[in-house]
């Protein structure tokens, strides 16, 4: 699965993560640093497993926590129609 932002979504890096702007409705979504790392990894073509491994190593969290966080992020982005897969 290759994840991509929809054409109506703009990502802007911030001091603490990333802001996504959904231009269809003017809504903003703030991603913290770990969600930004996960999203960037996914947008660069990594799968769920690899992205969870990156979070596990970078933040020293359990594999279970990393997998859950990646799944939640993907689900939320898809539900809000911010990404395509």
C-alpha positions as CSV (number, residue, x, y, z in Angstrom):
1,X,0.0,0.0,0.0
2,X,1.4,3.4,-1.0
3,X,-0.1,6.3,0.9
4,X,-0.5,9.7,-0.7
5,X,-2.1,12.9,0.4
6,X,-5.1,13.8,-1.6
7,X,-4.7,16.7,-4.0
8,X,-6.8,18.9,-1.8
9,X,-4.5,18.5,1.3
10,X,-1.5,20.7,2.0
11,X,1.1,19.7,4.5
12,X,3.1,22.4,6.3
13,X,5.9,21.5,8.7
14,X,5.8,23.3,12.1
15,X,8.1,23.5,15.1
16,X,6.3,20.7,16.7
17,X,5.1,18.5,13.8
18,X,3.0,19.1,10.7
19,X,-0.3,20.9,10.0
20,X,-2.5,19.4,7.3
21,X,-5.0,21.7,5.6
22,X,-8.0,20.2,3.9
23,X,-8.8,22.8,1.3
24,X,-12.2,21.3,0.6
25,X,-13.6,22.5,3.9
26,X,-10.8,24.7,5.4
27,X,-10.1,22.3,8.3
28,X,-6.7,22.0,9.9
29,X,-5.3,18.9,11.5
30,X,-2.2,19.1,13.8
31,X,0.2,16.2,13.8
32,X,2.7,15.9,16.6
33,X,6.3,14.9,15.9
34,X,5.7,11.1,16.1
35,X,2.7,11.3,13.7
36,X,4.8,13.5,11.4
37,X,7.5,10.9,11.3
38,X,5.0,8.1,10.7
39,X,3.2,10.0,7.9
40,X,6.5,11.0,6.2
41,X,7.7,7.4,6.3
42,X,4.4,6.2,4.8
43,X,4.4,8.9,2.1
44,X,7.9,7.8,1.2
45,X,6.5,4.3,0.3
46,X,7.0,2.4,3.5
47,X,4.4,-0.1,4.7
48,X,2.7,-0.3,8.1
49,X,5.3,-2.8,9.5
50,X,8.4,-0.7,8.5
51,X,6.7,2.5,9.7
52,X,6.0,0.9,13.1
53,X,9.6,-0.3,13.3
54,X,10.8,3.3,12.6
55,X,8.6,4.6,15.5
56,X,9.8,1.7,17.8
57,X,13.4,2.6,17.2
58,X,13.1,6.4,17.2
59,X,10.8,6.7,20.3
60,X,11.8,3.6,22.2
61,X,8.2,2.4,22.4
62,X,7.0,-1.2,22.3
63,X,6.3,-2.8,18.9
64,X,2.6,-3.2,19.9
65,X,2.3,0.5,20.7
66,X,4.0,1.5,17.5
67,X,1.7,-0.8,15.4
68,X,-1.4,0.6,17.2
69,X,-0.2,4.2,16.6
70,X,0.4,3.6,12.9
71,X,-2.9,1.9,12.5
72,X,-4.8,4.7,14.2
73,X,-3.0,7.3,12.1
74,X,-3.8,5.6,8.9
75,X,-7.4,5.0,9.9
76,X,-7.9,8.6,10.9
77,X,-6.4,10.0,7.8
78,X,-8.5,7.7,5.6
79,X,-11.7,8.4,7.5
80,X,-11.2,12.1,7.1
81,X,-10.3,11.5,3.4
82,X,-6.9,13.2,3.7
83,X,-5.0,10.3,2.0
84,X,-5.4,7.8,-0.7
85,X,-4.0,4.3,-0.6
